[in-house]
Each structure stands twice: as structure tokens, then as C-alpha cells.
Amino acid sequence: MASTKSTLMSLAAQIASSAAVIQQQLERNKLQGPSFAADAPTALPDDPEVQNARMALIEAASSLQCLATGPEDLMKWQAITLKHDQFVLDFLNQYRVFEAVPLDSDIPYAELASKVGVSESILRRVIRHAMTQHIFAETAPGSGRVVHTSNSAFVARTPLVKSWLGHNLEEVTAGSVKQVETIRTYGDSQEPNESAMCIALTGGPLEEGKTLFDFFGTDGEGDQKGWRMRRFGEAMKSATQSGAHSGHHVHAGLEWDALGDATVVDIGGSIGHVSIELAKQHPKLKCIVQDFAGLEPQFNATLPVDLRDRVTFQAHNFWEEQPVKGADVYFMKHILHDWSDKYCLKILRAIVPAMKDGSRIVVMDGVLPPPGTAPLPMEHLLTALDLQMMTALNAKERSHEEWVALFKEADSRLEVKGIVQPPGSAAAVIEVVFHG
């Protein structure tokens, strides 16, 4: 984390040094570097040296921007810009502007406005603000013709990202607006039915025992029933495809091949994105994806044909006792952070009776570092996820000490063997061994 004694010059030097490390690696491997061009790469190489330099670069650049802006303008500008940044991204997503702009050419504002069904005046105002964040551009200043940048083109080329944007900007943001009011009313509640998102989306707390996921699964009529749950599943798949939440980070957290011919139960595995990733890379693993029965059609549509003998779906409610006995690994990715301690203990205690001596619970979830000990960009993401869990479910992200205490309270036979934070990953891999 940047020191309180950091100066404009020291931060500028750090930026130059980190950028040089990245550039040298790109040149050494003859790779294209980042730019705002529509055909630019969407991410830097997943190389530890590059990723470490990238984190240092983002941190220094962010700190430099804060210093150069100054406290007076920073606090005032944040208050006025953040909500409108969200609105613009939400508008571009809901009006399908990303896919309406051709990927290989430009388009006049008037034609684009007609294409998406909004007035040219509104469209110009929205895109003008988006362009301040390098989302879309004009072919030349004042040309009246819109083209993609790398950021907008990424959304256009990646359909599942639209579900990620929709879930966060339409549902989570609605909850964020109600968060202060919810805290005043319910305090530090551990009950998921009393979350700010529940109140924002349904007009009040859900009935006792219900969660946001119950609402997601039943909202809508006819063919549209459960549309929020389907979008949520797509959003979670999008999150695992690349970047800090990418499913490929799971490989660096555990020696999966050392397990041999092992059975992995992917609890709350949605439509199977992580199990598919594991099965592709580790041919001796057999994976059982467990989740709501309503997600099985999407699982079947997503599963590659060549993995159907090793990745299967099983409808299961993780509040009930685990039906797969004696598996080698009971895996949960971003499940426990959805629940307060009260409910995490219930989830873990439903797994323990199925475990054999040496079985593992492997959790891939955020581990909050002590303040100031992690790269600032990653700490910012993790603390944002912590607040997201509060907003959605009255749940939380946990520190190393909190994770150890949670497993110990669940069952004294559960031992945290290790916590590995893969480079560039927002989540750590927590390995817990059962001693029967």
C-alpha cells in the first residue's frame, strides 16, 4: 500500500518501474500490449512477475491520481460522479448499446439512437460521459460517429458479461441505496431475509427462512419465471472466465493431480463452470456439481460432450445432509461468503457426516488480509466484495483468523492445512482436512 509519505515523484517512479517490467515481459514473449484500441488484448499475461508488477502499477497510478486530484476535489468529485458512472454503465447494458455499435466500423449517433430505441440527445449525453472512462470513443472529436474502445468491445464480444453487469447494476446497486437505512433498522443482522437487497427488490424483508436466492428463483411469470436466477448463474460463470475471479486460479491453490482418481463434490456449483475447468485440466478427477434443480438445463447446455462421463449434476440443498459419502474433496467456491457465521456452521456441519478420514473441504473464497498488507487494488476489490455480501445476504468476507475459527467451531476434527493466494486472484484456496 502506498505510504502516507508518498509523493508525486515517488509514485511516478514506481509507475515507470512497474510499466517497464510488464513491457519487457511482453516484448520478450512477442505479445501485444494493452491499449484502448478495440482489438487490444483483454488482459495481461497470467504470469506472476507480470501480475505482481500490474498490481504495483495500478496501486501507484491510483495513489498518484488521488494525490494529484487533492482531498477537496476528490471527495466532492467522488460524490457526484460515482452514481452517474453506474447509471451510464447500466444504460449501455440495458439498451444493448455495446452490441449495437459495429465491432469493425463506426456508426453515427442518429443511426445508433434509432437502433437502440432512445433519443439521440440522451444517447449523446450518456456516451459522452462513458467516453471519459474510455468506454466508446468518437472517430475524431466532434465527428458524431461512435466506435468501440477495448473496454466497450470486450462487453460486446463477451455475452455473459452483460449478465454480470445486469446483476450488479440493477440488483446490487438497488440494495446499496438502501444499505444505510437497513443498518439503522436491523443493525448487524445475520439473517439473509433482512438484507438491503431483499428490502430494495421486494419492498421489505422476506419471510423467515427465505433468502434472496428464493426470490431470484421465483420472480417473473410463465417462461420468465426464475429469470433472475438464470441471469445470476450466467453472471457467476462470467466471473470465472477471466481476471481476478477466474476459475483457472483454482489450479494454483491445490495439487489436484496429487489426489489421483478422486471424486470432487462441487457444492453450490451453479451450472458447473468450475468443475468443467477442473475436469479439463485434471483428467483423473470426477466432479459432481450440486445446486438447485432449476439450474440443470443450463448445466447440460454448458457441459462439453467429452466431459459428460466425468462431470455430472445432482440436485441438492446444502442445508440437508451431504448425500455423497466418502468423497475426496467437498469443494465450495464463493459459497460460504454468502452466509453469516450462523448459517456457515450449518452448511459445514451438513458435510462432516459424509466425510472419511483424510477427506478435504476445499474452499475458494476471499481472505481479507490485515489492512495495508496486500496490494491496494486487491484489497479494494476484497473490501468491496465484503460490502456486497452485506448488501445481498447480510454475509461477509473473512480474515485468516476468522476462517480458522469458523472451521474449528463447526467441528474440532476439521484442520485448516493451508491457505494459498494464487497470484492475481481475488480469492484464496483454503484446504481443510478431516481427521476422523
N, C-alpha and C positions, 0 to 999 in steps of 0.2 A: 504494500500500500504506500502511496506517495506520502512523504513526510510533511508535517506542518511547516517545515523549513524549506520545502521545495521552492525553487524559483523558476521563472520563465526560462532562463538559460539552461538550468539543470534538467528540466523536463524536456526541453527541445533537444538536448544532447542525448537523452535516453531514447527519444523518438528516433533520432537519426541512427543510433547504435542498433536498436531493435529492427528497424526497417532494413538496415544493411545485412543483418543475419538472415532475414527472410529472403531478401533479394539474391544473396549469394546461393542459398539453397535452391531457389527457383532456377537460377542460371545453371547451376551445377547439374540439375536434373532436366534442363531444357523445357521448363514448364512456363506457361503463360502466367503473368502476374495479374493481380486484381486491378480492375478499372471500372468505370461507370458505363462502359460500352455494353450494349445488350447481349453480346455474345461472350462476355467475360466469364471466367470461372466463378462458380457459386461459393467456393470455399477454398481456403489454403490447404496444402497437403497435410494429411494426418500423420505428421512426423513430430516426435517430442520436441526436438530443437526448434522447429518452426512454430509449434503451438505455444511453447514457453515464451518465445520472442513475440508472438502475436499478443499474448496476454499482457506482457510488459508494454507493448506498443499501445494497446487500447487503454491501459491504465494511465500511461503518461499523457496520451492525447486527451483523454477525458479530464485529467487534472489540469492540463495546460489550458483547456477551454474554460474550465471553471475559474482559474486564476485570471485569465485574460478578460473574461466577462465581468468579474468582480462581484462581490456579495450583493450590492444594491440591485444591479441589473439581473443577476442570476435568480434571485428569489422572486422578483417581480415578473421576469420573463417566464419562469417555470409555471407560475400560477396562471398565466394567460395562455401559454402555448400547449401545455400537455393535453388538456381536454380536447383542443381542436386538432391536435395531431391524431388522437384516437378517432375523432369523428371522420376525418378525411380518409383514414385507412378503412374504416367501416363503410363509408360511402363507396369508395372504389371497389370494395369487395361485394357489397350488396347489389350495386348497379352493374357489376360484371365489366367494369371498365378495363381491368387488366387484360382480359381475353378479347375485348373489343378492339384494342389497338393492335394492328398487324405487327408480327414479330420481325418482318423483313422489310418494312417500309413505314412511311409516316401517314398521318391522317389529319385532315382539317378539323378544327373544333366543331364546326357546324355538322359535319358528317358524323363525327363521334357522338355528339349530343343526340342526334336523331337515332343512332344505332342503339344507344343505351336507354333512351326514353326519358330524357331530362332536358331542361332548358340549357341553351348554350351559355347563358350568363352564369348559372350555378356551376356548370361544369368547368368553365374557365376559372372561377374563383377557387374551386376545390383543387384543381390540378396546379394552379399557381402556388398554393400552399404546399402541396405534395412535392413540387419541384425543389422547394427549399431543403428537402431531405433526400434529394437525389432519387425520388420516385417519379418517373417520367421526366421528359425534357422537351424543349422545342428544338426543331432542326436548326434554328437560329433565333436569337432574341427578337420577339415581335413577329415571327413568321406566321403564327397562327396555325402551325402544324405540329402535332404531337408525335413523339417517338418514345420507344422504350429505353430505359436505362437497365443496367444489370439487375437492379432491385425489382423493378416492375416486371421485367421479363421472367425473373425467377418465379413469381407468382403465376404468371400466365402459363408457364411450362410445367408447373407442379400443381395439378388439380387438388390434391389433398391439403395443400397449404390453405386453400380457401376455407376448408372446414376448421382448421386451426384458428384462422383469423375470425371466422364467424363465431365460434365458441367463446373466444376470449373477448371480442369486441361487442358482441350482442348480449352475452350472458354474464361473464365475469365482470365486465365493466358496470353492468346494471347493479350488481352486488356491491361493487366498490363504492358506488354513490351512496348506498345505504349503510355502509360499514360503521361509520361513527354513530349513527342513530341506533344501530343494532347493539353496539357495545354499551351504549347508555341504557338500553332496555334489558339486555340479557347478561351483561358483564362478560366474564371469562368462561362462557358456557362450553361444555364438552359435548353438547347434544347437536348432532348434524341437522336435525329438523329446525333448529333455531338459527341457522346461518344467514348471513346477509343476502346471499344469492337466493335462498328459499323465499325470503321475505320479499325481495325485489321482483322475482318472477311469478310468485303465486299470490302476493298480497298479504302474506302473513306466514307464521311458522306452519310447517306441515304437521300432520298428526303424529303423535308419539310413535317412534319406531320406524318412521319413514325418513328417507334421505333424498337428496337432490336427484340421485340416480333413479329412484322410483318415479319422480316427476318426469325425468327425461324419457323413461320407458313408456309412459302412458300419455304424454302430451300429444295432441293432434287427433284428427278424426279420419276414419277409413284408412286408405292407403298411406296417409300421412301420420298415422299413429306411431309414436316412437321415433319420429324424425330427429328429435334432439339426441337421442341415444345413438342413432346411426351416425349423426354428424360427430358426436363425441368420439365414437370408435375411429372414424376417419381422422379426426384431429390427433388422437393418440398415435395412430400409425404414422401420420405426417411428422410428429415429433421425433420418432425413432429413425427417420430416414437419413438424417444428416445433422451436423452441428453438435452442440453440447449435449443434446438429448438423444443422439443417435444410438440405435440399438447395437451398433458394432462395438461400442465401448465395453459391452458386456464381456467380450472375448479377453480383454486385458485384465479383468478383475479376478479371474479364477482359471486354474489349469484344467479346463474342461476335458481335454483329451486324456488326462491322467485318470479320469473317472472310469475309463474303459467303456464297456457295454452298459451304460447307465440309463435309468429312467428319470426324466425331469418332469415334474408336475408344475406347469406354469399357471399359478393361481391368480385369477383375475386377469388372464392373458388376453382379454379382448378378442380381436379377430386373428390373433396368432402371429403378429409381426415379429415379436422377439423369438418365439420358438422356431419360426421359419429361419430367422437369422442364425440361431444356434445350430439347427439341423443342417443348414447349408455348409457351415464351416467345420462341423464336428460329426463325421459320418457314423460314429458309434452311438450317438445319443438317440434315444426315443423320447419324444415330447408329447405330453398330454396337456392340451390347453383347456382350462376350466373357466367358465364365465356364464353370463346369462344365456338362457336358451335362445333368446331372440337374436343373438349375435352369430349363431351357427351358419345361417345362409351367407353372411359376409365372409366368415371364415372359409367356407367351402369355395367361394368365388375367388378368394385371395390365394389359397394354398396351391403351390406349384404341383403339377401332376407327379413329378418324380419324387416328391416328399410324402405322398399320401400313405405310404406304408410305415412312415416313422413319425408323423405329426398327426394327431387326432384331436377331436373336440369332445369335451364332456361337459354337459350342463351341470353346474354345481354352485351352490350358495355357500360361500366360505364361512358363514356363521354356523353351518352344520359340520358334523364330524367329517374329517377328510376320508373319502371312500377309497383312495388308492393307498394300499398298505405297503410299507416297506420300500418305498421309492428311495432312490439315492439322493435326489435333490428336490426340495419343495421351494420353488422359485417365485419371488414376487418382485415385480418391477413397478415402482411408483404406486404401490397399494397401501402400505402402512402409513405413508404420509397423508393419505386421505382420511385418516381416523385419529381421533383423540386417544390418549393413553387408555382410557376406559374400554374402548372398543378394540384397540390393537391387542390388548390382553386376551379378549375373547377370540380373535382371529387366530392368534398363536396357539392358544390352548385347544382349539379345534384341530390343529395339525399334529400336536405332540402324540396323541394316542396312536397315530398311524406310523410313527417313525420307528425305525430299527436302530440298534446301536451303530453309530457312525453315520447315520443319515444327516444330511445338511439342510438347513434353511438358508437359502441364499437370497439376500435382499439387495436390490439395486435401487437406491434412494439417495436423497440428498443427505449430506452430513455437514451440518453447519460448523465451520471452523471458528476458533476463537477470533474475535474482531481484530482485523489488521494483519492476520497471518496468511491469508490466501490472496491471490491476485484480485484486485478490486473489481474487475468486470465479472469474475465468477462469484465473488461474494455478493455483488449487487443482484445477480441472477438468483442466487440461492435465497437471499432475504426476500426477493420479490415472490419466489415460489412459496416461501413460508406464509407471506401475507395472502397469496392466492388460496392456500389451503384454509386459512382462517375465513376468508370471504365465502368460499364454496361450501365448506363442510365443518367449520369450527375445529379443524385439524391443524397439523403443524409439521414443519421440518424439525429435525432433532440434531443435537450435538453428539459427538462421540460418546460422551459420558451418559447422555440420555438414552442412546441406543443400548449401551451395555446394561444400564439399569432396567430398561424395559424387558429385555430377554431374561434377565435374572429373575424379575418379578413374575414373568409368565411361567417359568419352570426352572428350578435350580439346576436341572440336568442340561440346560442349554448353555453352551460356552461360546462366546464370541472369539473365534480363532484369528480373524484378521479383518481389517478394513482397508481396501485398496481404492485409491482415487486415480482412475486412468487419466493420462494427460488429455486436456481439452474437454473432459466430461464434466457435466454439471452434477452427475450422480456418482456415488461411490458404490463399490460392491462389498457387502457385509457378509462374511461367511460365518455361520453359526453351526456348531457340531452338537449333535445329541449324544449324550453318554447314558445309554440305557442300563 
